């Protein structure tokens, strides 16, 4: 699955997926075959961090 490379497009895509289809980041990564650490590092570089309580990157 191709996901956006731009971190701002990526955070929008991931948050929409989390909101609409997944109850956790682990579920999203497993289902979409993404490396959780890589995703968190890429979004972290743009100052987005995953909130477990909100189930989104903020």
Secondary structure per residue as TSV (DSSP state, phi and psi in degrees):
chain	resnum	aa	ss	phi	psi
A	1	X	-	360.0	130.8
A	2	X	-	-88.0	126.9
A	3	X	-	-115.2	157.8
A	4	X	-	-58.2	144.2
A	5	X	S	-90.8	-33.4
A	6	X	S	-65.9	128.0
A	7	X	H	-61.2	-30.0
A	8	X	H	-76.0	-36.8
A	9	X	H	-71.0	-37.6
A	10	X	H	-63.9	-45.4
A	11	X	H	-64.0	-37.5
A	12	X	H	-63.9	-45.7
A	13	X	H	-61.7	-49.9
A	14	X	H	-63.5	-44.8
A	15	X	H	-63.8	-36.0
A	16	X	H	-65.6	-43.0
A	17	X	H	-62.3	-44.1
A	18	X	H	-62.6	-42.7
A	19	X	H	-65.7	-44.3
A	20	X	H	-89.8	-27.3
A	21	X	T	-132.0	-20.4
A	22	X	-	-127.8	140.4
A	23	X	S	-90.5	-5.7
A	24	X	S	-158.3	160.7
A	25	X	H	-65.1	-36.9
A	26	X	H	-59.8	-43.7
A	27	X	H	-62.9	-43.6
A	28	X	H	-60.8	-49.6
A	29	X	H	-62.5	-41.5
A	30	X	H	-64.0	-47.4
A	31	X	H	-67.7	-39.2
A	32	X	H	-92.8	3.8
A	33	X	T	55.5	50.8
A	34	X	-	-109.3	149.0
A	35	X	-	-83.3	114.0
A	36	X	H	-56.6	-46.0
A	37	X	H	-61.5	-43.6
A	38	X	H	-63.5	-42.5
A	39	X	H	-62.7	-45.8
A	40	X	H	-65.1	-37.1
A	41	X	H	-67.8	-43.9
A	42	X	H	-62.8	-46.4
A	43	X	H	-73.6	-32.0
A	44	X	H	-63.4	-34.5
A	45	X	H	-63.5	-24.8
A	46	X	T	-98.4	13.0
A	47	X	T	69.9	30.8
A	48	X	-	-106.0	133.5
A	49	X	-	-132.2	141.7
A	50	X	E	-73.7	131.4
A	51	X	E	-106.8	113.4
A	52	X	T	-62.1	-40.8
A	53	X	T	-62.9	-38.3
A	54	X	T	-94.7	-12.3
A	55	X	T	52.8	48.5
A	56	X	E	-159.3	163.5
A	57	X	E	-87.3	133.1
A	58	X	-	-127.6	360.0
